[in-house]
Amino acid sequence: MKILPMFSFAFRTAAGILSLGVSAYGVHSFGWVDMRQDTLITGLFCILPVLSFPVFLLAFRWPFWSAAIHWLLAAGYLVIYSMLDWRTCAELGYCNGVSATVLQTLTARPVEACFAVAVLNLAAVLSRGMRRPARDAAFANQSDR
């Protein structure tokens, strides 16, 4: 048995478990978040994590696209979470600046989990190796004859 497929399986399994947890957090956040202020931003705050597991399921068919979409979800979630953090600290008057707020948001566990899913998904794609599609392999075998 080759080592790289085992790493790919391990990365994909870890990404699946973590993306299920991120999606569960997104569903749970619908219950406690205040939707009266900034409904669009708050809605995105809840919806982006929910999309993590459905996007992970794309990895079985299109692994590269799943990894790319997870990076977009993680970056979007960081932006949305930072906007909500900025709104909160501006209302309470303890903001230290935009970069400090973004860096503080980057250390929040839900954001870290979103980025961890993206990293694990990318690691699974990269450890998969460069395989030729079956169609190209069949064409190469016919030309060798």
C-alpha positions as a Python dict, from the first residue, in 0.01 Angstrom:
ca = {
    (1, 'M'): (0, 0, 0),
    (2, 'K'): (129, 345, -85),
    (3, 'I'): (180, 612, 180),
    (4, 'L'): (30, 911, -7),
    (5, 'P'): (-318, 760, -47),
    (6, 'M'): (-319, 683, 326),
    (7, 'F'): (-232, 1045, 405),
    (8, 'S'): (-500, 1162, 165),
    (9, 'F'): (-756, 939, 338),
    (10, 'A'): (-648, 1064, 682),
    (11, 'F'): (-664, 1430, 575),
    (12, 'R'): (-1001, 1380, 409),
    (13, 'T'): (-1143, 1201, 715),
    (14, 'A'): (-1023, 1476, 949),
    (15, 'A'): (-1161, 1742, 714),
    (16, 'G'): (-1497, 1565, 701),
    (17, 'I'): (-1529, 1537, 1078),
    (18, 'L'): (-1423, 1898, 1130),
    (19, 'S'): (-1649, 2029, 851),
    (20, 'L'): (-1943, 1847, 1010),
    (21, 'G'): (-1860, 2023, 1337),
    (22, 'V'): (-1836, 2360, 1162),
    (23, 'S'): (-2172, 2301, 995),
    (24, 'A'): (-2326, 2203, 1328),
    (25, 'Y'): (-2188, 2525, 1480),
    (26, 'G'): (-2351, 2722, 1197),
    (27, 'V'): (-2688, 2557, 1261),
    (28, 'H'): (-2649, 2618, 1634),
    (29, 'S'): (-2561, 2985, 1578),
    (30, 'F'): (-2903, 3047, 1420),
    (31, 'G'): (-3053, 2995, 1765),
    (32, 'W'): (-2855, 3252, 1963),
    (33, 'V'): (-2763, 3522, 1713),
    (34, 'D'): (-2957, 3851, 1709),
    (35, 'M'): (-3102, 3892, 1360),
    (36, 'R'): (-3252, 4236, 1425),
    (37, 'Q'): (-2930, 4424, 1345),
    (38, 'D'): (-2748, 4383, 1013),
    (39, 'T'): (-2965, 4096, 895),
    (40, 'L'): (-2756, 4026, 584),
    (41, 'I'): (-2424, 4011, 768),
    (42, 'T'): (-2574, 3810, 1052),
    (43, 'G'): (-2739, 3572, 807),
    (44, 'L'): (-2406, 3518, 629),
    (45, 'F'): (-2245, 3462, 969),
    (46, 'C'): (-2481, 3167, 1017),
    (47, 'I'): (-2502, 3037, 660),
    (48, 'L'): (-2131, 3026, 568),
    (49, 'P'): (-2039, 2766, 831),
    (50, 'V'): (-2346, 2558, 745),
    (51, 'L'): (-2213, 2523, 390),
    (52, 'S'): (-1891, 2358, 511),
    (53, 'F'): (-2014, 1997, 513),
    (54, 'P'): (-2207, 2015, 182),
    (55, 'V'): (-1893, 2161, 20),
    (56, 'F'): (-1689, 1880, 176),
    (57, 'L'): (-1921, 1629, 8),
    (58, 'L'): (-1816, 1780, -326),
    (59, 'A'): (-1466, 1644, -256),
    (60, 'F'): (-1577, 1295, -353),
    (61, 'R'): (-1650, 1412, -706),
    (62, 'W'): (-1443, 1729, -750),
    (63, 'P'): (-1168, 1745, -484),
    (64, 'F'): (-992, 2051, -626),
    (65, 'W'): (-1312, 2256, -640),
    (66, 'S'): (-1405, 2151, -289),
    (67, 'A'): (-1068, 2273, -158),
    (68, 'A'): (-1098, 2602, -347),
    (69, 'I'): (-1452, 2665, -222),
    (70, 'H'): (-1346, 2586, 135),
    (71, 'W'): (-1077, 2855, 111),
    (72, 'L'): (-1339, 3101, -15),
    (73, 'L'): (-1574, 3005, 268),
    (74, 'A'): (-1297, 3048, 527),
    (75, 'A'): (-1194, 3388, 392),
    (76, 'G'): (-1556, 3501, 367),
    (77, 'Y'): (-1628, 3383, 720),
    (78, 'L'): (-1324, 3573, 849),
    (79, 'V'): (-1450, 3891, 682),
    (80, 'I'): (-1808, 3851, 808),
    (81, 'Y'): (-1700, 3757, 1161),
    (82, 'S'): (-1460, 4056, 1165),
    (83, 'M'): (-1739, 4288, 1057),
    (84, 'L'): (-1957, 4168, 1342),
    (85, 'D'): (-1666, 4197, 1587),
    (86, 'W'): (-1599, 4551, 1462),
    (87, 'R'): (-1966, 4642, 1507),
    (88, 'T'): (-1963, 4511, 1863),
    (89, 'C'): (-1639, 4678, 1967),
    (90, 'A'): (-1742, 5007, 1802),
    (91, 'E'): (-2070, 5008, 1994),
    (92, 'L'): (-1892, 4938, 2321),
    (93, 'G'): (-1596, 5167, 2243),
    (94, 'Y'): (-1297, 4935, 2282),
    (95, 'C'): (-1174, 4899, 1920),
    (96, 'N'): (-798, 4910, 1864),
    (97, 'G'): (-809, 4928, 1485),
    (98, 'V'): (-921, 4720, 1191),
    (99, 'S'): (-609, 4500, 1173),
    (100, 'A'): (-622, 4428, 1547),
    (101, 'T'): (-988, 4331, 1516),
    (102, 'V'): (-919, 4101, 1220),
    (103, 'L'): (-625, 3937, 1398),
    (104, 'Q'): (-834, 3892, 1711),
    (105, 'T'): (-1111, 3739, 1501),
    (106, 'L'): (-862, 3504, 1337),
    (107, 'T'): (-800, 3345, 1677),
    (108, 'A'): (-1170, 3267, 1735),
    (109, 'R'): (-1230, 2893, 1736),
    (110, 'P'): (-1501, 2889, 1463),
    (111, 'V'): (-1275, 3083, 1226),
    (112, 'E'): (-979, 2860, 1311),
    (113, 'A'): (-1196, 2555, 1242),
    (114, 'C'): (-1301, 2693, 901),
    (115, 'F'): (-938, 2750, 806),
    (116, 'A'): (-841, 2407, 942),
    (117, 'V'): (-1100, 2245, 714),
    (118, 'A'): (-959, 2439, 420),
    (119, 'V'): (-601, 2337, 505),
    (120, 'L'): (-694, 1970, 554),
    (121, 'N'): (-890, 1966, 229),
    (122, 'L'): (-597, 2117, 43),
    (123, 'A'): (-359, 1867, 206),
    (124, 'A'): (-587, 1583, 92),
    (125, 'V'): (-583, 1714, -264),
    (126, 'L'): (-206, 1761, -268),
    (127, 'S'): (-131, 1425, -106),
    (128, 'R'): (-353, 1255, -361),
    (129, 'G'): (-81, 1305, -618),
    (130, 'M'): (-103, 1386, -984),
    (131, 'R'): (-315, 1105, -1125),
    (132, 'R'): (-404, 1088, -1489),
    (133, 'P'): (-775, 1059, -1557),
    (134, 'A'): (-884, 718, -1686),
    (135, 'R'): (-966, 862, -2029),
    (136, 'D'): (-611, 997, -2074),
    (137, 'A'): (-458, 672, -1950),
    (138, 'A'): (-670, 472, -2196),
    (139, 'F'): (-562, 703, -2480),
    (140, 'A'): (-195, 664, -2381),
    (141, 'N'): (-230, 284, -2380),
    (142, 'Q'): (-383, 284, -2728),
    (143, 'S'): (-104, 500, -2870),
    (144, 'D'): (161, 263, -2731),
    (145, 'R'): (32, -24, -2944),
}
